Amino acid sequence: DAYKSQLSCVVVDDIERLLDYVPIGPRFSNLVLQALLVLLKKAPPQGRKLLIIGTTSRKDVLQEMEMLNAFSTTIHVPNIATGEQLLEALELLGNFKDKERTTIAQQVKGKKVWIGIKKLLMLIEMSLQMDPEYRVRKFLALLREEGASERPSKEVGCIVGLLSLSCFAKLPCHNAGKT
């Protein structure tokens, strides 16, 4: 149906799940992979434009399946790493009122946070199901339950820093200053 309009956007979310990818083995559905590759490479009819956005948390898997080449570009979306980044995201999303964000700020400022934007959106949605007086409390509880909200400590920061540096050097998109 995306070809019926002049300008369309299709989001293929969590591609590895669509492919039934299992890291043990590794196994996946080749039938679904081939169907997706055909559809991704198919050009829209003349005079029509189509934007296809795919999401994955396993870029390496898509690379190995030769699916990454079906997309014209790759955009890395890093996790939210600080309380300040979390507050900026909450402000941009606009789900919490100013007063609610101020309360959240008191709890997360200066703290380490580690959460992906997709997970953050889910936590926000879950907390918004509560009565307004309990939303912030629920959001902060969910953040803690996910292990996304931690008190800053030199030991944790050092371990995270070492892991980040070793992973950072292995990512081809970050080598030699490329993005």
GUTOR-187751 format. One line per field, with one value per atom (N, C-alpha, C): residue in one letter; x, y, z. Coordinates in steps of 0.02 Angstrom, whole numbers, m for minus. Example, Ala and Ser with C-alpha at 12.3 -4.5 7.8 and 13.67 -1.06 7.14 Angstrom:
BEGIN
residu c(A A A S S S)
c1 c(660 615 660 642 684 645)
c2 c(m284 m225 m165 m112 m53 2)
c3 c(390 390 390 354 357 394)
//
This chain:
BEGIN
residu c(D D D A A A Y Y Y K K K S S S Q Q Q L L L S S S C C C V V V V V V V V V D D D D D D I I I E E E R R R L L L L L L D D D Y Y Y V V V P P P I I I G G G P P P R R R F F F S S S N N N L L L V V V L L L Q Q Q A A A L L L L L L V V V L L L L L L K K K K K K A A A P P P P P P Q Q Q G G G R R R K K K L L L L L L I I I I I I G G G T T T T T T S S S R R R K K K D D D V V V L L L Q Q Q E E E M M M E E E M M M L L L N N N A A A F F F S S S T T T T T T I I I H H H V V V P P P N N N I I I A A A T T T G G G E E E Q Q Q L L L L L L E E E A A A L L L E E E L L L L L L G G G N N N F F F K K K D D D K K K E E E R R R T T T T T T I I I A A A Q Q Q Q Q Q V V V K K K G G G K K K K K K V V V W W W I I I G G G I I I K K K K K K L L L L L L M M M L L L I I I E E E M M M S S S L L L Q Q Q M M M D D D P P P E E E Y Y Y R R R V V V R R R K K K F F F L L L A A A L L L L L L R R R E E E E E E G G G A A A S S S E E E R R R P P P S S S K K K E E E V V V G G G C C C I I I V V V G G G L L L L L L S S S L L L S S S C C C F F F A A A K K K L L L P P P C C C H H H N N N A A A G G G K K K T T T)
c1 c(40 0 43 106 149 158 152 161 101 45 m16 m13 27 31 95 96 154 216 205 260 243 283 269 330 317 370 349 394 382 435 414 462 462 521 530 568 531 559 583 642 671 678 717 725 746 792 815 759 711 654 609 599 560 591 657 692 697 666 670 742 785 856 867 907 928 1004 1038 1111 1143 1107 1135 1126 1179 1175 1216 1208 1149 1097 1034 980 935 903 855 813 760 716 743 771 798 741 683 626 606 602 585 641 704 761 757 747 744 686 628 570 584 613 630 680 731 782 751 706 673 632 594 552 593 648 691 725 743 779 733 669 621 611 621 612 538 518 447 430 366 345 366 371 390 344 374 336 318 338 323 388 384 443 427 476 468 530 519 573 561 612 608 658 632 675 674 732 738 774 753 787 814 871 902 947 957 1007 1066 1064 1117 1141 1175 1202 1246 1285 1330 1292 1234 1193 1169 1145 1122 1179 1238 1297 1313 1312 1327 1275 1213 1159 1156 1202 1206 1142 1110 1050 1067 1122 1142 1150 1172 1182 1117 1060 995 975 1007 993 1047 1028 1077 1122 1100 1141 1125 1171 1162 1170 1123 1126 1128 1182 1189 1154 1109 1074 1100 1143 1171 1120 1134 1092 1100 1049 1052 1097 1148 1200 1201 1168 1171 1101 1093 1029 1010 1059 1046 1019 1047 1022 951 938 871 821 839 794 782 835 827 779 786 741 669 659 592 561 603 578 558 599 584 522 514 456 391 395 338 284 300 249 237 288 282 277 239 232 296 305 365 378 325 331 354 326 345 419 440 510 557 535 576 587 534 539 586 579 623 695 705 772 807 769 798 825 795 815 871 877 924 984 981 1038 1101 1154 1219 1227 1176 1179 1194 1222 1232 1166 1151 1090 1112 1080 1096 1032 1002 938 932 906 893 829 823 764 700 704 645 620 666 648 621 652 628 556 540 472 423 444 401 389 442 434 389 397 354 282 269 201 170 209 184 168 210 198 139 126 70 2 3 m59 m84 m40 m56 m95 m127 m157 m102 m117 m65 m23 m51 m12 40 34 81 128 120 159 234 256 328 357 323 346 351 301 301 358 368 422 490 503 567 576 522 525 541 509 522 594 619 688 736 723 765 760 699 688 726 730 765 841 862 934 963 920 942 965 944 961 1008 1069 1120 1150 1172 1210 1280 1306 1373 1426 1474 1531 1591 1650 1711 1721 1706 1716 1672 1608 1563 1584 1601 1622 1684 1730 1792 1778 1736 1719 1683 1634 1597 1644 1689 1736 1780 1805 1847 1807 1746 1705 1689 1673 1656 1716 1775 1834 1850 1845 1861 1808 1746 1693 1699 1715 1719 1771 1827 1881 1861 1815 1796 1742 1707 1652 1679 1666 1693 1669 1609 1583 1617 1655 1688 1763 1791 1864 1885 1942 1972 1927 1887 1846 1785 1770 1711 1649 1592 1529 1481)
c2 c(m60 0 63 57 116 147 106 132 171 170 204 279 303 376 404 469 502 498 504 505 459 407 358 343 319 298 232 183 117 106 86 70 m5 m35 m106 m109 m120 m116 m185 m186 m246 m301 m287 m332 m402 m407 m474 m516 m485 m523 m546 m504 m525 m586 m589 m644 m706 m704 m758 m775 m723 m734 m760 m812 m840 m843 m811 m810 m878 m924 m991 m1029 m1045 m1080 m1048 m989 m945 m968 m955 m976 m917 m919 m868 m896 m860 m881 m853 m897 m875 m852 m882 m864 m791 m772 m703 m656 m676 m635 m620 m671 m660 m616 m625 m583 m510 m499 m430 m398 m436 m409 m388 m429 m412 m348 m344 m285 m222 m229 m171 m144 m188 m167 m144 m158 m141 m65 m36 36 53 110 130 150 149 169 241 257 324 377 430 485 474 420 406 400 420 417 375 335 289 291 304 302 240 198 138 145 142 146 78 51 m13 m3 m39 m35 m103 m101 m162 m145 m193 m185 m230 m263 m310 m294 m239 m219 m273 m306 m359 m417 m432 m486 m466 m405 m382 m380 m361 m359 m429 m477 m546 m575 m554 m579 m540 m492 m449 m407 m392 m351 m277 m262 m193 m154 m189 m157 m135 m161 m143 m73 m47 20 68 130 178 208 208 236 203 210 183 240 247 299 264 277 248 293 265 303 277 316 292 292 253 253 320 337 395 375 417 398 440 497 540 564 585 613 674 714 774 755 703 680 653 619 593 651 702 760 795 800 831 791 724 681 689 691 699 766 818 884 883 853 849 807 753 710 742 783 822 783 723 683 704 734 755 831 856 928 954 1021 1053 1032 1034 1017 944 899 828 819 855 850 877 928 956 903 867 814 758 740 689 713 777 807 801 811 806 736 686 617 592 622 594 639 702 747 722 721 699 623 587 514 484 425 387 354 355 324 283 227 189 157 191 167 188 143 158 197 234 278 236 178 135 112 92 70 129 189 249 264 260 272 223 160 110 127 147 164 225 274 333 313 273 251 213 170 133 180 229 275 321 337 381 346 281 244 256 282 294 359 368 432 485 547 599 607 597 606 551 495 439 429 468 458 462 514 524 468 452 398 332 318 256 257 314 319 306 338 329 257 227 156 111 123 83 92 153 168 128 127 88 13 m11 m83 m106 m63 m79 m77 m52 m45 13 57 114 172 175 231 207 231 210 271 262 315 317 376 379 355 318 299 291 304 299 229 179 110 92 109 94 133 197 238 211 185 158 95 51 m11 6 50 69 101 144 177 127 76 26 m15 m34 m72 m30 33 77 85 93 103 40 m19 m79 m93 m79 m88 m35 25 82 69 40 28 m25 m69 m124 m104 m49 m30 3 m25 4 74 92 158 212 194 243 246 201 201 262 288 344 405 414 475 476 422 420 410 435 425 388)
c3 c(0 0 0 19 22 m47 m100 m167 m193 m157 m180 m171 m125 m114 m145 m154 m185 m141 m76 m28 30 41 93 135 195 240 272 269 298 351 411 464 475 467 480 546 600 667 690 721 751 699 648 590 611 659 678 708 739 766 709 658 600 566 568 537 581 640 689 705 709 722 793 798 862 861 910 908 919 950 960 895 864 801 746 725 727 676 692 648 634 575 555 498 481 426 360 320 255 209 215 173 186 250 268 246 256 235 161 120 47 27 59 44 62 121 141 94 74 29 m38 m64 m127 m119 m65 m54 m41 m5 10 m52 m98 m158 m214 m208 m260 m262 m320 m328 m333 m304 m309 m381 m399 m466 m482 m545 m568 m536 m511 m482 m409 m380 m310 m271 m207 m164 m103 m84 m28 16 80 130 172 176 218 275 336 395 429 439 474 540 591 656 675 709 733 792 835 887 872 815 795 724 716 651 622 664 642 608 634 605 535 528 462 412 436 393 367 412 394 345 352 308 243 234 175 166 221 218 226 258 270 205 153 87 55 78 49 72 123 148 124 110 83 137 199 253 319 366 433 482 527 579 647 683 750 800 839 891 958 992 1055 1111 1163 1223 1259 1297 1341 1399 1412 1460 1524 1524 1583 1602 1663 1685 1644 1625 1586 1517 1486 1421 1427 1482 1495 1500 1537 1545 1478 1438 1372 1328 1331 1293 1317 1383 1410 1389 1388 1367 1293 1251 1180 1166 1204 1194 1218 1270 1294 1330 1355 1389 1462 1493 1562 1566 1613 1624 1655 1653 1680 1753 1793 1864 1872 1831 1834 1814 1761 1740 1793 1830 1884 1938 1955 2005 1980 1917 1888 1889 1872 1871 1938 1992 2059 2073 2041 2053 2007 1947 1898 1883 1901 1885 1918 1878 1902 1908 1888 1892 1823 1824 1763 1745 1681 1655 1595 1583 1523 1497 1447 1421 1348 1308 1237 1231 1177 1167 1161 1130 1123 1191 1234 1302 1342 1333 1368 1348 1284 1261 1293 1300 1331 1405 1441 1512 1521 1477 1480 1470 1419 1404 1462 1494 1552 1610 1621 1677 1664 1600 1584 1593 1602 1616 1687 1729 1800 1807 1865 1882 1883 1863 1860 1922 1981 2042 2053 2018 2027 1967 1914 1853 1863 1896 1906 1949 2003 2047 2008 1967 1927 1876 1843 1794 1826 1883 1917 1941 1964 1986 1927 1870 1810 1787 1791 1772 1816 1881 1927 1914 1902 1890 1827 1778 1716 1726 1783 1795 1757 1733 1693 1735 1798 1841 1896 1894 1942 1975 2036 2069 2038 2024 1995 2044 2020 2062 2017 2044 2004 1978 2019 1998 1938 1941 1885 1824 1832 1776 1742 1781 1754 1713 1739 1703 1639 1643 1583 1532 1556 1511 1474 1509 1477 1427 1445 1399 1337 1348 1292 1246 1274 1231 1192 1222 1185 1131 1146 1096 1041 1061 1015 961 979 931 879 897 852 802 816 771 709 649 588 574 597 582 624 676 718 708 670 659 619 634 598 596 647 652 607 573 530 572 548 584 540)
//
